[in-house]
């Protein structure tokens, strides 16, 4: 209600508990890429962005996963996963920062948490146990797979650009990456970029670029 973090609240417990469940499941399906100079660079860049995030009490972490499709996701509690293929599509730090900052903002703005908060409002006086955590994790997994609402995606774009700037990166990084991806259509397999898993649930690329350019 107030936006003030309450570490021992029911929602805080839900976020921490479901985050652990979802991270375990995600890494079981798409394992982390073994440590390398690339993973160290992503971790360092992510930490730089996270240092400027609003929710400083969260233990943000950044992991490259083995996934052939360009993909990234924000797991409640602070875990950011990004596929190696999406990392390799970024031609500079500013573009990579744009993607990671977008995902950080999904967590910073509590997009997933707010979606399930009402479902558990009636249980606010109950202790959070295994069954409730598993149910919450199921709901969040569906949400992450299906994609956030378009207004939440736009908010993550705009606030991500602002976060990137606060951390010393070019705030146009995400717009530049999206613009470059838009020019690659159609791909060799005849798929449009927006039909790939990571982009299919997002708003149209050109509209995202337009809004980001307007902000700049």
N, C-alpha and C positions, 0 to 999 in steps of 0.2 A: 504493500500500500504506500509506503514512504520512499522506497528505493534504497533504504539503509540496509546494509548487510547484517544479518543476524546469524552468526556462525552455527549456533545450536538449534536453529529453527527446523521445522519439518521440511521446508523446501530446500534448505541447505543440505540436509541429510539425503533427500531425494536426488539432488544434483550429484553429490559425491558418490552415492551408492550406485545409481544408474550409470554414471560415467564409467565406473570400474567394470561393470557388466558389459557395457557396449564396447569399450576399448578391447577387452579380452576377446569378444566375439569378432570384432573387426580385424584384429591381428591374426586370428585363427584362419580367417578367410583370405586375407591379403597380408602376408607376413612383412615385417619391417625389413628394409634393405640393410644388409650388413654395413657396419660403420665404415665410412670413407671420407675423403676430403669434401665430397659433395654433401653428405649428411651433416658433417661438422659445420659447413657453411650455412646450411638451412637452419640448423639449431641456433647458430650465432645470430643470424639475421632475425629469426623469430623472437629470440630473447630481447633483441633491441627493440622490436615492435611492442612486445609484451610489457616492457618497462614503461611504456607510455599509455598502456591500457588503463581503464577506469578501475577494474576489479583487481587490484594489486594483491589481494589475499589469495587469489587462485594460483595454483602451481601450473602455469602454462607449459606445455611441452610440444615439440614439433618432430614428427616422424615421417620419413619417406617410406612409402610402402610399395611393394611389388605388384603393380597393376598396369597392364598394357594400355588402359584407357586413361585419357586426361581426367583426373578426378581429385577432389579434395573434400574434406568434411570436418566439421567442428563437433566434437563430442562434449556434452555437458561436463563441467568440471575442469576444463582447460586443455584437453588433448586435441591437437590439430594434426590430421593425417593428410598427406599430399602424395600423389603417385609420382613415381620417377618420370613417367612420360610427360606429366604436366610441368615438372621442374625443368625438363629438357626443352620444353616449348618456350620457356622464358629466356629471352636473349640478354637480359641484364638484371641486376639486383632490384631495380625499381619495379620491374614487372613482377618478379617473384614476391617482392614486398607487398604489391597490390593484392595478389591472391591471398597471401597469408593474413594481411590486415583485414580483408573481407571476412575470412573465417573467424578471426579473433572477435570481430564485431558481432557475429552471431552469438558468441558466448557472452561478450561484454554487455550486450543488450538483452540477454536472457531470452532469446527467441524461442528456443526449445522449452525452456523452463516455464515461460509464461503460457505456452500452449497447453501444458498439462496441469498447470496450477489449479485451475477451476475444478478439474476432475477429482482433485485430492483435497479441495478446500473443506469438505465436510468431514475429512478424517484428520483435521489439523491437531486434534487433541489425542490422537492415537500414536503409539510408538511405531516407528517405521521398521517393519520386519521384512523377512525374505519375500513373502507373497506380494506385498505391496510394491517392493522394489522391482520384482520381476515383471509385474504388470506395467509399472511405469517405464521400465526398459523396453518392453514390447511396444508401447505407444510411441516412445521416442525413436525406436528403430524404424518404425513405419514412417514417422515424420521425416527423418533424415533421408530415407530412401525415396520418399515421394517428393521431397523438396519443401522449402519454406514458402510462405505466402509471398506474393510478388512485392507487396509493400515492405516486407522484411528483407527481401533481397535487395531492393533499392536502398533501404536504410543501411544495410551492410556495405553496399558499394560506396555511398556517400560518406558514412562515418569511417569506413576503411581508408578512403582517400585522405581524410583529415588525420587519422591515426598515422598513416605513412608520412605525412608532412611533419607531424610532431616528432617523429623518430628520425627525421633528416633525409627522407627519401622523396623523390619526385612524386607528388600526389596524382600525376597523370599516368603512373605506371600501369594500373589496371586498365584504364581506357586504351592505352597504347597496345597492350596485349590483346584486348578484345577486338580492337580494330584490325590488328594483324591477323588474328584468327578468322575474323569475318572475311578477309580477302582470300583466305585459303579455300573457301567453299567453291565447288564441291570437292570433297576429299577423294583420294584414289579409290576408295571403296564405294564411291557415289553417295556417301552420307554427307549431309550438311553438318557443320560444326554443332549447330543447335540440336541435332538429333543424337549426339553423343551423350552418354549417361550424365556427365557432370553439368552439361549445358541445357539439357532437355527440359528441366524443371525451372530454369531461370527465365526471367523476362527476356524479350528479344534483344539480341546483342546491340543492334543499332540504337535502340531506345536507352539502353544502359550507357552506351558511349555518349549519347546526346546529353544525358543528365550529368554525367561526369564532366564533360567539357563545359557545360553551363556553370557547374560549381567552380571549375578552374577560372 
